[in-house]
Amino acid sequence: MDISEVAKQSGVPASTLRFYEEKGLVTSVGRQGLRRVFSPDVLERLALIALGRAAGLSLDEIARMFAPDGKPRIDRQLLADKADEIDGKIRKLAAMRDGLRHAAACSAPSHMECPKFRRIVGIAAAGGIGRRRQKKSPGKKRSR
């Protein structure tokens, strides 16, 4: 398949295909005139790249998930770490959503008179919102 057919079938622009080739994510099998030609399995590879990007993986992380022969070599630990990172983002966003809903519906005469809102402001002032949490060391437990 030439590059325009791959672009049409995959929805990936030709410029992105050329960039992916530069990064080693895809490989053309030759040329047809000035156009790059790809084997049909490039569509599956592009689908795996799209899946990795949707999960928040970098192109370098995705590139490491392909063996030299082009077959997928999925790094399970990287996927578990990414899932943990997403869990953290979900918790943070859920807390922010709940805080916003409370602030929107709070019956206090002023938000600054609301204990819950003041607690949220205090957390923000201490840098607790938007800061990444440190990972716990494997042998140490946090005291509560």
A tleap script that builds the chain and sets N, CA, C and O, in Angstrom:
source leaprc.protein.ff14SB
mol = sequence {
  NMET ASP ILE SER GLU VAL ALA LYS GLN SER
  GLY VAL PRO ALA SER THR LEU ARG PHE TYR
  GLU GLU LYS GLY LEU VAL THR SER VAL GLY
  ARG GLN GLY LEU ARG ARG VAL PHE SER PRO
  ASP VAL LEU GLU ARG LEU ALA LEU ILE ALA
  LEU GLY ARG ALA ALA GLY LEU SER LEU ASP
  GLU ILE ALA ARG MET PHE ALA PRO ASP GLY
  LYS PRO ARG ILE ASP ARG GLN LEU LEU ALA
  ASP LYS ALA ASP GLU ILE ASP GLY LYS ILE
  ARG LYS LEU ALA ALA MET ARG ASP GLY LEU
  ARG HIE ALA ALA ALA CYS SER ALA PRO SER
  HIE MET GLU CYS PRO LYS PHE ARG ARG ILE
  VAL GLY ILE ALA ALA ALA GLY GLY ILE GLY
  ARG ARG ARG GLN LYS LYS SER PRO GLY LYS
  LYS ARG SER CARG
}
set mol.1.N position { 0.851 -1.176 0.000 }
set mol.1.CA position { 0.000 0.000 0.000 }
set mol.1.C position { 0.895 1.236 0.000 }
set mol.1.O position { 1.872 1.307 0.745 }
set mol.2.N position { 0.549 2.206 -0.843 }
set mol.2.CA position { 1.354 3.423 -0.806 }
set mol.2.C position { 0.887 4.310 0.352 }
set mol.2.O position { -0.147 4.058 0.971 }
set mol.3.N position { 1.656 5.328 0.620 }
set mol.3.CA position { 1.443 6.169 1.801 }
set mol.3.C position { 0.057 6.820 1.797 }
set mol.3.O position { -0.548 6.990 2.856 }
set mol.4.N position { -0.446 7.184 0.626 }
set mol.4.CA position { -1.774 7.822 0.597 }
set mol.4.C position { -2.872 6.822 0.959 }
set mol.4.O position { -3.849 7.192 1.610 }
set mol.5.N position { -2.725 5.568 0.549 }
set mol.5.CA position { -3.708 4.540 0.903 }
set mol.5.C position { -3.653 4.237 2.401 }
set mol.5.O position { -4.692 4.058 3.036 }
set mol.6.N position { -2.455 4.179 2.962 }
set mol.6.CA position { -2.313 3.956 4.403 }
set mol.6.C position { -2.953 5.115 5.164 }
set mol.6.O position { -3.654 4.904 6.153 }
set mol.7.N position { -2.706 6.338 4.697 }
set mol.7.CA position { -3.285 7.522 5.345 }
set mol.7.C position { -4.807 7.472 5.291 }
set mol.7.O position { -5.479 7.784 6.274 }
set mol.8.N position { -5.344 7.082 4.150 }
set mol.8.CA position { -6.796 7.026 3.983 }
set mol.8.C position { -7.409 5.952 4.887 }
set mol.8.O position { -8.407 6.204 5.562 }
set mol.9.N position { -6.817 4.763 4.900 }
set mol.9.CA position { -7.384 3.658 5.670 }
set mol.9.C position { -7.203 3.833 7.179 }
set mol.9.O position { -8.060 3.424 7.962 }
set mol.10.N position { -6.095 4.438 7.581 }
set mol.10.CA position { -5.800 4.551 9.016 }
set mol.10.C position { -6.289 5.857 9.629 }
set mol.10.O position { -6.495 5.937 10.840 }
set mol.11.N position { -6.475 6.874 8.802 }
set mol.11.CA position { -6.823 8.188 9.324 }
set mol.11.C position { -5.610 8.947 9.847 }
set mol.11.O position { -5.750 10.025 10.424 }
set mol.12.N position { -4.424 8.388 9.648 }
set mol.12.CA position { -3.181 9.031 10.086 }
set mol.12.C position { -2.625 9.817 8.897 }
set mol.12.O position { -2.389 9.235 7.839 }
set mol.13.N position { -2.415 11.119 9.048 }
set mol.13.CA position { -1.906 11.920 7.921 }
set mol.13.C position { -0.547 11.411 7.428 }
set mol.13.O position { 0.232 10.841 8.192 }
set mol.14.N position { -0.283 11.628 6.147 }
set mol.14.CA position { 0.987 11.201 5.558 }
set mol.14.C position { 2.177 11.829 6.282 }
set mol.14.O position { 3.210 11.182 6.450 }
set mol.15.N position { 2.037 13.082 6.710 }
set mol.15.CA position { 3.135 13.738 7.427 }
set mol.15.C position { 3.444 13.008 8.734 }
set mol.15.O position { 4.604 12.889 9.127 }
set mol.16.N position { 2.399 12.523 9.402 }
set mol.16.CA position { 2.599 11.768 10.646 }
set mol.16.C position { 3.243 10.422 10.343 }
set mol.16.O position { 4.099 9.963 11.099 }
set mol.17.N position { 2.844 9.787 9.250 }
set mol.17.CA position { 3.463 8.520 8.860 }
set mol.17.C position { 4.956 8.708 8.600 }
set mol.17.O position { 5.768 7.874 9.001 }
set mol.18.N position { 5.313 9.795 7.934 }
set mol.18.CA position { 6.741 10.068 7.688 }
set mol.18.C position { 7.473 10.308 9.002 }
set mol.18.O position { 8.599 9.845 9.184 }
set mol.19.N position { 6.827 11.040 9.930 }
set mol.19.CA position { 7.426 11.288 11.241 }
set mol.19.C position { 7.599 9.971 12.008 }
set mol.19.O position { 8.652 9.725 12.597 }
set mol.20.N position { 6.568 9.135 11.997 }
set mol.20.CA position { 6.656 7.825 12.659 }
set mol.20.C position { 7.782 6.990 12.062 }
set mol.20.O position { 8.457 6.246 12.774 }
set mol.21.N position { 7.981 7.113 10.765 }
set mol.21.CA position { 9.071 6.369 10.133 }
set mol.21.C position { 10.420 6.897 10.618 }
set mol.21.O position { 11.331 6.114 10.888 }
set mol.22.N position { 10.551 8.207 10.730 }
set mol.22.CA position { 11.784 8.805 11.268 }
set mol.22.C position { 12.063 8.311 12.683 }
set mol.22.O position { 13.214 8.068 13.044 }
set mol.23.N position { 11.001 8.164 13.488 }
set mol.23.CA position { 11.137 7.721 14.885 }
set mol.23.C position { 11.321 6.205 14.990 }
set mol.23.O position { 11.584 5.694 16.079 }
set mol.24.N position { 11.187 5.481 13.880 }
set mol.24.CA position { 11.347 4.035 13.902 }
set mol.24.C position { 10.091 3.281 14.320 }
set mol.24.O position { 10.158 2.089 14.619 }
set mol.25.N position { 8.959 3.955 14.346 }
set mol.25.CA position { 7.715 3.298 14.749 }
set mol.25.C position { 7.103 2.476 13.615 }
set mol.25.O position { 6.474 1.447 13.863 }
set mol.26.N position { 7.284 2.923 12.388 }
set mol.26.CA position { 6.835 2.176 11.221 }
set mol.26.C position { 7.985 2.146 10.221 }
set mol.26.O position { 8.900 2.968 10.276 }
set mol.27.N position { 7.920 1.192 9.317 }
set mol.27.CA position { 8.969 1.057 8.309 }
set mol.27.C position { 8.321 0.853 6.946 }
set mol.27.O position { 7.436 0.014 6.779 }
set mol.28.N position { 8.779 1.635 5.980 }
set mol.28.CA position { 8.282 1.419 4.620 }
set mol.28.C position { 9.079 0.261 4.021 }
set mol.28.O position { 10.227 0.007 4.387 }
set mol.29.N position { 8.432 -0.422 3.098 }
set mol.29.CA position { 9.081 -1.578 2.468 }
set mol.29.C position { 9.678 -1.219 1.113 }
set mol.29.O position { 10.277 -2.067 0.451 }
set mol.30.N position { 9.517 0.019 0.705 }
set mol.30.CA position { 10.075 0.453 -0.568 }
set mol.30.C position { 9.412 1.725 -1.044 }
set mol.30.O position { 8.775 2.447 -0.277 }
set mol.31.N position { 9.578 1.981 -2.325 }
set mol.31.CA position { 8.986 3.185 -2.924 }
set mol.31.C position { 8.331 2.824 -4.250 }
set mol.31.O position { 8.738 1.905 -4.961 }
set mol.32.N position { 7.307 3.592 -4.535 }
set mol.32.CA position { 6.612 3.503 -5.816 }
set mol.32.C position { 6.715 4.900 -6.396 }
set mol.32.O position { 5.890 5.763 -6.097 }
set mol.33.N position { 7.718 5.124 -7.218 }
set mol.33.CA position { 8.034 6.481 -7.649 }
set mol.33.C position { 8.609 7.214 -6.445 }
set mol.33.O position { 9.604 6.779 -5.866 }
set mol.34.N position { 7.986 8.327 -6.068 }
set mol.34.CA position { 8.441 9.074 -4.902 }
set mol.34.C position { 7.660 8.728 -3.636 }
set mol.34.O position { 7.959 9.235 -2.555 }
set mol.35.N position { 6.664 7.868 -3.777 }
set mol.35.CA position { 5.801 7.541 -2.639 }
set mol.35.C position { 6.314 6.329 -1.876 }
set mol.35.O position { 6.735 5.333 -2.464 }
set mol.36.N position { 6.270 6.437 -0.558 }
set mol.36.CA position { 6.635 5.309 0.292 }
set mol.36.C position { 5.568 4.231 0.165 }
set mol.36.O position { 4.390 4.524 -0.039 }
set mol.37.N position { 5.997 2.985 0.289 }
set mol.37.CA position { 5.089 1.844 0.234 }
set mol.37.C position { 5.233 1.082 1.543 }
set mol.37.O position { 6.343 0.859 2.026 }
set mol.38.N position { 4.091 0.682 2.114 }
set mol.38.CA position { 4.070 -0.028 3.395 }
set mol.38.C position { 3.398 -1.383 3.215 }
set mol.38.O position { 2.563 -1.559 2.327 }
set mol.39.N position { 3.767 -2.332 4.060 }
set mol.39.CA position { 3.084 -3.623 4.052 }
set mol.39.C position { 1.737 -3.447 4.758 }
set mol.39.O position { 1.577 -2.530 5.563 }
set mol.40.N position { 0.776 -4.314 4.465 }
set mol.40.CA position { -0.559 -4.181 5.061 }
set mol.40.C position { -0.572 -4.233 6.595 }
set mol.40.O position { -1.485 -3.687 7.216 }
set mol.41.N position { 0.426 -4.880 7.215 }
set mol.41.CA position { 0.430 -4.968 8.680 }
set mol.41.C position { 0.720 -3.628 9.349 }
set mol.41.O position { 0.634 -3.521 10.572 }
set mol.42.N position { 1.063 -2.596 8.561 }
set mol.42.CA position { 1.300 -1.277 9.142 }
set mol.42.C position { 0.016 -0.737 9.777 }
set mol.42.O position { 0.078 0.052 10.720 }
set mol.43.N position { -1.148 -1.157 9.268 }
set mol.43.CA position { -2.417 -0.672 9.831 }
set mol.43.C position { -2.594 -1.154 11.268 }
set mol.43.O position { -3.049 -0.395 12.124 }
set mol.44.N position { -2.239 -2.405 11.539 }
set mol.44.CA position { -2.320 -2.911 12.915 }
set mol.44.C position { -1.322 -2.188 13.813 }
set mol.44.O position { -1.630 -1.854 14.957 }
set mol.45.N position { -0.141 -1.953 13.292 }
set mol.45.CA position { 0.890 -1.237 14.053 }
set mol.45.C position { 0.413 0.186 14.382 }
set mol.45.O position { 0.610 0.663 15.500 }
set mol.46.N position { -0.207 0.854 13.418 }
set mol.46.CA position { -0.734 2.203 13.654 }
set mol.46.C position { -1.859 2.181 14.687 }
set mol.46.O position { -2.001 3.115 15.477 }
set mol.47.N position { -2.654 1.115 14.678 }
set mol.47.CA position { -3.717 0.982 15.685 }
set mol.47.C position { -3.098 0.828 17.075 }
set mol.47.O position { -3.602 1.407 18.038 }
set mol.48.N position { -2.021 0.062 17.193 }
set mol.48.CA position { -1.337 -0.091 18.483 }
set mol.48.C position { -0.722 1.238 18.936 }
set mol.48.O position { -0.762 1.574 20.120 }
set mol.49.N position { -0.159 1.980 17.998 }
set mol.49.CA position { 0.408 3.301 18.320 }
set mol.49.C position { -0.708 4.225 18.815 }
set mol.49.O position { -0.531 4.936 19.804 }
set mol.50.N position { -1.855 4.216 18.131 }
set mol.50.CA position { -2.985 5.064 18.542 }
set mol.50.C position { -3.467 4.673 19.935 }
set mol.50.O position { -3.794 5.538 20.747 }
set mol.51.N position { -3.510 3.385 20.207 }
set mol.51.CA position { -3.922 2.915 21.531 }
set mol.51.C position { -2.947 3.403 22.606 }
set mol.51.O position { -3.365 3.871 23.665 }
set mol.52.N position { -1.669 3.292 22.328 }
set mol.52.CA position { -0.656 3.775 23.275 }
set mol.52.C position { -0.751 5.268 23.510 }
set mol.52.O position { -0.644 5.727 24.647 }
set mol.53.N position { -0.950 6.030 22.445 }
set mol.53.CA position { -1.081 7.488 22.579 }
set mol.53.C position { -2.319 7.844 23.396 }
set mol.53.O position { -2.279 8.744 24.235 }
set mol.54.N position { -3.423 7.132 23.147 }
set mol.54.CA position { -4.660 7.397 23.896 }
set mol.54.C position { -4.467 7.108 25.379 }
set mol.54.O position { -5.096 7.744 26.224 }
set mol.55.N position { -3.600 6.151 25.697 }
set mol.55.CA position { -3.320 5.821 27.096 }
set mol.55.C position { -2.304 6.768 27.723 }
set mol.55.O position { -2.015 6.673 28.916 }
set mol.56.N position { -1.767 7.675 26.924 }
set mol.56.CA position { -0.831 8.661 27.459 }
set mol.56.C position { 0.630 8.255 27.364 }
set mol.56.O position { 1.479 8.880 28.000 }
set mol.57.N position { 0.944 7.233 26.594 }
set mol.57.CA position { 2.338 6.819 26.432 }
set mol.57.C position { 3.035 7.746 25.442 }
set mol.57.O position { 2.418 8.233 24.494 }
set mol.58.N position { 4.307 7.983 25.666 }
set mol.58.CA position { 5.091 8.779 24.728 }
set mol.58.C position { 5.446 7.916 23.522 }
set mol.58.O position { 5.350 6.690 23.579 }
set mol.59.N position { 5.854 8.553 22.444 }
set mol.59.CA position { 6.261 7.796 21.266 }
set mol.59.C position { 7.485 6.934 21.562 }
set mol.59.O position { 7.610 5.831 21.031 }
set mol.60.N position { 8.378 7.427 22.399 }
set mol.60.CA position { 9.553 6.627 22.771 }
set mol.60.C position { 9.140 5.387 23.559 }
set mol.60.O position { 9.686 4.306 23.341 }
set mol.61.N position { 8.183 5.536 24.473 }
set mol.61.CA position { 7.684 4.377 25.223 }
set mol.61.C position { 7.017 3.373 24.284 }
set mol.61.O position { 7.189 2.162 24.432 }
set mol.62.N position { 6.266 3.882 23.331 }
set mol.62.CA position { 5.599 3.005 22.366 }
set mol.62.C position { 6.634 2.289 21.503 }
set mol.62.O position { 6.504 1.093 21.240 }
set mol.63.N position { 7.651 3.010 21.066 }
set mol.63.CA position { 8.685 2.413 20.212 }
set mol.63.C position { 9.363 1.236 20.911 }
set mol.63.O position { 9.705 0.245 20.266 }
set mol.64.N position { 9.557 1.340 22.220 }
set mol.64.CA position { 10.195 0.247 22.970 }
set mol.64.C position { 9.294 -0.978 23.070 }
set mol.64.O position { 9.749 -2.053 23.461 }
set mol.65.N position { 8.030 -0.824 22.723 }
set mol.65.CA position { 7.103 -1.950 22.805 }
set mol.65.C position { 7.035 -2.760 21.516 }
set mol.65.O position { 6.174 -3.627 21.365 }
set mol.66.N position { 7.939 -2.477 20.598 }
set mol.66.CA position { 8.039 -3.274 19.379 }
set mol.66.C position { 9.414 -3.916 19.331 }
set mol.66.O position { 10.429 -3.241 19.505 }
set mol.67.N position { 9.444 -5.221 19.094 }
set mol.67.CA position { 10.699 -5.954 18.958 }
set mol.67.C position { 11.357 -5.553 17.631 }
set mol.67.O position { 10.693 -4.993 16.758 }
set mol.68.N position { 12.642 -5.832 17.477 }
set mol.68.CA position { 13.314 -5.492 16.218 }
set mol.68.C position { 12.636 -6.087 14.978 }
set mol.68.O position { 12.725 -5.514 13.892 }
set mol.69.N position { 11.957 -7.238 15.132 }
set mol.69.CA position { 11.260 -7.834 13.987 }
set mol.69.C position { 9.902 -7.182 13.731 }
set mol.69.O position { 9.188 -7.586 12.813 }
set mol.70.N position { 9.531 -6.163 14.545 }
set mol.70.CA position { 8.278 -5.445 14.354 }
set mol.70.C position { 7.100 -5.993 15.139 }
set mol.70.O position { 6.034 -5.377 15.169 }
set mol.71.N position { 7.278 -7.126 15.766 }
set mol.71.CA position { 6.193 -7.735 16.549 }
set mol.71.C position { 6.040 -6.979 17.869 }
set mol.71.O position { 7.025 -6.492 18.424 }
set mol.72.N position { 4.807 -6.880 18.372 }
set mol.72.CA position { 4.596 -6.214 19.660 }
set mol.72.C position { 5.326 -6.950 20.791 }
set mol.72.O position { 5.335 -8.180 20.853 }
set mol.73.N position { 5.928 -6.170 21.668 }
set mol.73.CA position { 6.615 -6.684 22.856 }
set mol.73.C position { 6.155 -5.773 24.003 }
set mol.73.O position { 6.849 -4.836 24.396 }
set mol.74.N position { 4.980 -6.080 24.514 }
set mol.74.CA position { 4.309 -5.201 25.469 }
set mol.74.C position { 5.011 -5.246 26.825 }
set mol.74.O position { 5.260 -6.320 27.372 }
set mol.75.N position { 5.321 -4.080 27.351 }
set mol.75.CA position { 5.956 -3.941 28.666 }
set mol.75.C position { 4.837 -3.864 29.713 }
set mol.75.O position { 4.235 -2.809 29.915 }
set mol.76.N position { 4.577 -4.974 30.360 }
set mol.76.CA position { 3.466 -5.044 31.313 }
set mol.76.C position { 3.661 -4.113 32.508 }
set mol.76.O position { 2.693 -3.548 33.017 }
set mol.77.N position { 4.896 -3.951 32.956 }
set mol.77.CA position { 5.140 -3.061 34.097 }
set mol.77.C position { 4.853 -1.609 33.716 }
set mol.77.O position { 4.290 -0.857 34.511 }
set mol.78.N position { 5.240 -1.218 32.503 }
set mol.78.CA position { 4.946 0.139 32.031 }
set mol.78.C position { 3.441 0.371 31.987 }
set mol.78.O position { 2.958 1.438 32.363 }
set mol.79.N position { 2.697 -0.644 31.520 }
set mol.79.CA position { 1.235 -0.514 31.474 }
set mol.79.C position { 0.645 -0.405 32.874 }
set mol.79.O position { -0.268 0.388 33.103 }
set mol.80.N position { 1.163 -1.200 33.817 }
set mol.80.CA position { 0.673 -1.130 35.205 }
set mol.80.C position { 0.981 0.235 35.806 }
set mol.80.O position { 0.143 0.815 36.496 }
set mol.81.N position { 2.180 0.749 35.547 }
set mol.81.CA position { 2.555 2.077 36.058 }
set mol.81.C position { 1.663 3.162 35.459 }
set mol.81.O position { 1.247 4.083 36.163 }
set mol.82.N position { 1.370 3.057 34.168 }
set mol.82.CA position { 0.503 4.046 33.514 }
set mol.82.C position { -0.909 3.971 34.088 }
set mol.82.O position { -1.556 5.000 34.287 }
set mol.83.N position { -1.392 2.743 34.357 }
set mol.83.CA position { -2.724 2.582 34.953 }
set mol.83.C position { -2.756 3.226 36.340 }
set mol.83.O position { -3.744 3.866 36.700 }
set mol.84.N position { -1.684 3.063 37.123 }
set mol.84.CA position { -1.600 3.707 38.445 }
set mol.84.C position { -1.630 5.226 38.302 }
set mol.84.O position { -2.299 5.916 39.072 }
set mol.85.N position { -0.909 5.738 37.320 }
set mol.85.CA position { -0.885 7.188 37.082 }
set mol.85.C position { -2.286 7.692 36.728 }
set mol.85.O position { -2.712 8.741 37.210 }
set mol.86.N position { -2.990 6.950 35.898 }
set mol.86.CA position { -4.351 7.328 35.516 }
set mol.86.C position { -5.274 7.270 36.730 }
set mol.86.O position { -6.127 8.141 36.900 }
set mol.87.N position { -5.112 6.247 37.580 }
set mol.87.CA position { -5.904 6.167 38.814 }
set mol.87.C position { -5.708 7.419 39.664 }
set mol.87.O position { -6.672 7.963 40.203 }
set mol.88.N position { -4.467 7.873 39.784 }
set mol.88.CA position { -4.190 9.087 40.551 }
set mol.88.C position { -4.875 10.305 39.960 }
set mol.88.O position { -5.427 11.134 40.685 }
set mol.89.N position { -4.836 10.407 38.632 }
set mol.89.CA position { -5.507 11.529 37.968 }
set mol.89.C position { -7.013 11.463 38.178 }
set mol.89.O position { -7.663 12.489 38.376 }
set mol.90.N position { -7.564 10.259 38.136 }
set mol.90.CA position { -9.009 10.089 38.352 }
set mol.90.C position { -9.383 10.543 39.761 }
set mol.90.O position { -10.369 11.255 39.950 }
set mol.91.N position { -8.582 10.125 40.756 }
set mol.91.CA position { -8.872 10.540 42.148 }
set mol.91.C position { -8.805 12.058 42.286 }
set mol.91.O position { -9.663 12.667 42.924 }
set mol.92.N position { -7.790 12.662 41.689 }
set mol.92.CA position { -7.627 14.113 41.769 }
set mol.92.C position { -8.797 14.824 41.089 }
set mol.92.O position { -9.362 15.769 41.639 }
set mol.93.N position { -9.150 14.370 39.907 }
set mol.93.CA position { -10.265 15.000 39.181 }
set mol.93.C position { -11.593 14.801 39.911 }
set mol.93.O position { -12.431 15.702 39.931 }
set mol.94.N position { -11.786 13.622 40.511 }
set mol.94.CA position { -13.023 13.380 41.262 }
set mol.94.C position { -13.101 14.307 42.468 }
set mol.94.O position { -14.167 14.839 42.775 }
set mol.95.N position { -11.972 14.503 43.157 }
set mol.95.CA position { -11.954 15.416 44.305 }
set mol.95.C position { -12.236 16.850 43.849 }
set mol.95.O position { -12.971 17.584 44.510 }
set mol.96.N position { -11.650 17.243 42.721 }
set mol.96.CA position { -11.896 18.588 42.199 }
set mol.96.C position { -13.363 18.749 41.799 }
set mol.96.O position { -13.975 19.780 42.077 }
set mol.97.N position { -13.923 17.734 41.149 }
set mol.97.CA position { -15.342 17.770 40.758 }
set mol.97.C position { -16.224 17.923 41.991 }
set mol.97.O position { -17.136 18.751 42.011 }
set mol.98.N position { -15.948 17.117 43.028 }
set mol.98.CA position { -16.762 17.179 44.235 }
set mol.98.C position { -16.648 18.541 44.910 }
set mol.98.O position { -17.638 19.076 45.411 }
set mol.99.N position { -15.439 19.101 44.924 }
set mol.99.CA position { -15.252 20.432 45.505 }
set mol.99.C position { -16.009 21.504 44.738 }
set mol.99.O position { -16.625 22.389 45.333 }
set mol.100.N position { -15.960 21.422 43.426 }
set mol.100.CA position { -16.683 22.388 42.595 }
set mol.100.C position { -18.198 22.271 42.790 }
set mol.100.O position { -18.905 23.274 42.887 }
set mol.101.N position { -18.678 21.025 42.844 }
set mol.101.CA position { -20.116 20.830 43.063 }
set mol.101.C position { -20.533 21.384 44.428 }
set mol.101.O position { -21.586 22.007 44.562 }
set mol.102.N position { -19.682 21.144 45.446 }
set mol.102.CA position { -20.005 21.670 46.774 }
set mol.102.C position { -20.028 23.199 46.744 }
set mol.102.O position { -20.947 23.823 47.276 }
set mol.103.N position { -19.008 23.799 46.117 }
set mol.103.CA position { -18.945 25.263 46.064 }
set mol.103.C position { -20.143 25.841 45.312 }
set mol.103.O position { -20.665 26.895 45.676 }
set mol.104.N position { -20.571 25.146 44.268 }
set mol.104.CA position { -21.711 25.634 43.485 }
set mol.104.C position { -23.016 25.548 44.271 }
set mol.104.O position { -23.900 26.384 44.083 }
set mol.105.N position { -23.153 24.555 45.145 }
set mol.105.CA position { -24.414 24.339 45.853 }
set mol.105.C position { -24.356 24.750 47.325 }
set mol.105.O position { -25.349 24.617 48.041 }
set mol.106.N position { -23.222 25.241 47.779 }
set mol.106.CA position { -23.038 25.565 49.198 }
set mol.106.C position { -24.059 26.615 49.653 }
set mol.106.O position { -24.299 27.610 48.968 }
set mol.107.N position { -24.644 26.371 50.809 }
set mol.107.CA position { -25.669 27.288 51.307 }
set mol.107.C position { -25.106 28.359 52.239 }
set mol.107.O position { -25.861 29.184 52.754 }
set mol.108.N position { -23.804 28.358 52.460 }
set mol.108.CA position { -23.200 29.390 53.319 }
set mol.108.C position { -23.379 30.759 52.672 }
set mol.108.O position { -23.363 30.870 51.446 }
set mol.109.N position { -23.552 31.807 53.486 }
set mol.109.CA position { -23.742 33.148 52.919 }
set mol.109.C position { -22.572 33.579 52.034 }
set mol.109.O position { -22.760 34.312 51.063 }
set mol.110.N position { -21.381 33.129 52.370 }
set mol.110.CA position { -20.187 33.442 51.589 }
set mol.110.C position { -19.341 32.169 51.547 }
set mol.110.O position { -19.285 31.425 52.526 }
set mol.111.N position { -18.701 31.926 50.437 }
set mol.111.CA position { -17.854 30.731 50.352 }
set mol.111.C position { -16.781 30.731 51.439 }
set mol.111.O position { -16.398 29.670 51.932 }
set mol.112.N position { -16.299 31.904 51.811 }
set mol.112.CA position { -15.246 31.972 52.825 }
set mol.112.C position { -15.791 31.659 54.221 }
set mol.112.O position { -15.009 31.527 55.163 }
set mol.113.N position { -17.086 31.539 54.373 }
set mol.113.CA position { -17.683 31.135 55.649 }
set mol.113.C position { -17.946 29.624 55.683 }
set mol.113.O position { -18.368 29.092 56.709 }
set mol.114.N position { -17.705 28.958 54.601 }
set mol.114.CA position { -17.951 27.513 54.502 }
set mol.114.C position { -16.695 26.753 54.937 }
set mol.114.O position { -15.637 26.923 54.330 }
set mol.115.N position { -16.793 25.921 55.975 }
set mol.115.CA position { -15.616 25.173 56.448 }
set mol.115.C position { -15.002 24.271 55.372 }
set mol.115.O position { -13.779 24.178 55.263 }
set mol.116.N position { -15.824 23.627 54.602 }
set mol.116.CA position { -15.295 22.727 53.568 }
set mol.116.C position { -14.544 23.527 52.505 }
set mol.116.O position { -13.455 23.133 52.089 }
set mol.117.N position { -15.111 24.635 52.070 }
set mol.117.CA position { -14.458 25.467 51.067 }
set mol.117.C position { -13.145 26.018 51.616 }
set mol.117.O position { -12.144 26.052 50.901 }
set mol.118.N position { -13.137 26.449 52.871 }
set mol.118.CA position { -11.907 26.973 53.484 }
set mol.118.C position { -10.838 25.887 53.559 }
set mol.118.O position { -9.651 26.164 53.393 }
set mol.119.N position { -11.268 24.640 53.812 }
set mol.119.CA position { -10.312 23.528 53.858 }
set mol.119.C position { -9.691 23.322 52.463 }
set mol.119.O position { -8.487 23.089 52.353 }
set mol.120.N position { -10.496 23.406 51.418 }
set mol.120.CA position { -9.993 23.264 50.056 }
set mol.120.C position { -9.011 24.393 49.734 }
set mol.120.O position { -7.966 24.159 49.127 }
set mol.121.N position { -9.353 25.614 50.142 }
set mol.121.CA position { -8.466 26.758 49.919 }
set mol.121.C position { -7.146 26.536 50.663 }
set mol.121.O position { -6.079 26.847 50.134 }
set mol.122.N position { -7.212 26.008 51.868 }
set mol.122.CA position { -6.004 25.727 52.642 }
set mol.122.C position { -5.115 24.695 51.968 }
set mol.122.O position { -3.892 24.832 51.954 }
set mol.123.N position { -5.735 23.661 51.408 }
set mol.123.CA position { -4.963 22.638 50.691 }
set mol.123.C position { -4.280 23.258 49.479 }
set mol.123.O position { -3.116 22.970 49.202 }
set mol.124.N position { -5.012 24.115 48.753 }
set mol.124.CA position { -4.429 24.775 47.582 }
set mol.124.C position { -3.282 25.693 47.990 }
set mol.124.O position { -2.253 25.740 47.316 }
set mol.125.N position { -3.456 26.424 49.093 }
set mol.125.CA position { -2.415 27.337 49.558 }
set mol.125.C position { -1.150 26.591 49.954 }
set mol.125.O position { -0.046 27.114 49.804 }
set mol.126.N position { -1.304 25.368 50.460 }
set mol.126.CA position { -0.154 24.564 50.879 }
set mol.126.C position { 0.490 23.831 49.702 }
set mol.126.O position { 1.456 23.088 49.876 }
set mol.127.N position { -0.059 24.048 48.493 }
set mol.127.CA position { 0.512 23.392 47.314 }
set mol.127.C position { 0.012 21.983 47.110 }
set mol.127.O position { 0.583 21.238 46.314 }
set mol.128.N position { -1.040 21.598 47.810 }
set mol.128.CA position { -1.543 20.236 47.719 }
set mol.128.C position { -2.388 19.951 46.505 }
set mol.128.O position { -2.735 18.797 46.253 }
set mol.129.N position { -2.729 20.971 45.748 }
set mol.129.CA position { -3.516 20.759 44.527 }
set mol.129.C position { -2.582 20.991 43.347 }
set mol.129.O position { -1.930 22.030 43.243 }
set mol.130.N position { -2.532 20.012 42.473 }
set mol.130.CA position { -1.689 20.136 41.290 }
set mol.130.C position { -0.294 19.591 41.475 }
set mol.130.O position { 0.445 19.458 40.500 }
set mol.131.N position { 0.087 19.275 42.688 }
set mol.131.CA position { 1.414 18.726 42.948 }
set mol.131.C position { 1.345 17.219 42.823 }
set mol.131.O position { 0.388 16.594 43.281 }
set mol.132.N position { 2.353 16.639 42.205 }
set mol.132.CA position { 2.405 15.184 42.089 }
set mol.132.C position { 2.831 14.595 43.423 }
set mol.132.O position { 3.732 15.105 44.088 }
set mol.133.N position { 2.169 13.521 43.796 }
set mol.133.CA position { 2.516 12.836 45.034 }
set mol.133.C position { 3.754 11.991 44.818 }
set mol.133.O position { 3.951 11.422 43.744 }
set mol.134.N position { 4.584 11.911 45.839 }
set mol.134.CA position { 5.762 11.058 45.793 }
set mol.134.C position { 5.337 9.611 45.927 }
set mol.134.O position { 4.442 9.291 46.710 }
set mol.135.N position { 5.981 8.725 45.160 }
set mol.135.CA position { 5.693 7.306 45.295 }
set mol.135.C position { 6.316 6.805 46.588 }
set mol.135.O position { 7.388 7.248 46.999 }
set mol.136.N position { 5.617 5.873 47.214 }
set mol.136.CA position { 6.141 5.283 48.428 }
set mol.136.C position { 7.289 4.356 48.082 }
set mol.136.O position { 7.260 3.678 47.056 }
set mol.137.N position { 8.298 4.326 48.936 }
set mol.137.CA position { 9.398 3.392 48.757 }
set mol.137.C position { 8.894 2.001 49.045 }
set mol.137.O position { 8.039 1.832 49.914 }
set mol.138.N position { 9.404 0.971 48.329 }
set mol.138.CA position { 8.866 -0.364 48.492 }
set mol.138.C position { 8.895 -0.894 49.922 }
set mol.138.O position { 7.933 -1.572 50.283 }
set mol.139.N position { 9.841 -0.674 50.730 }
set mol.139.CA position { 9.881 -1.274 52.058 }
set mol.139.C position { 9.272 -0.422 53.148 }
set mol.139.O position { 9.148 -0.880 54.284 }
set mol.140.N position { 8.894 0.783 52.844 }
set mol.140.CA position { 8.413 1.696 53.880 }
set mol.140.C position { 6.914 1.861 53.792 }
set mol.140.O position { 6.342 1.948 52.706 }
set mol.141.N position { 6.287 1.903 54.954 }
set mol.141.CA position { 4.842 2.147 55.007 }
set mol.141.C position { 4.617 3.525 55.594 }
set mol.141.O position { 5.345 3.963 56.486 }
set mol.142.N position { 3.601 4.204 55.083 }
set mol.142.CA position { 3.264 5.510 55.636 }
set mol.142.C position { 2.476 5.327 56.909 }
set mol.142.O position { 1.604 4.463 57.000 }
set mol.143.N position { 2.792 6.148 57.891 }
set mol.143.CA position { 1.999 6.106 59.128 }
set mol.143.C position { 0.788 6.982 58.957 }
set mol.143.O position { 0.827 7.978 58.235 }
set mol.144.N position { -0.271 6.621 59.607 }
set mol.144.CA position { -1.514 7.384 59.466 }
set mol.144.C position { -1.832 8.084 60.722 }
set mol.144.O position { -2.843 8.781 60.802 }
savepdb mol mol.pdb
quit
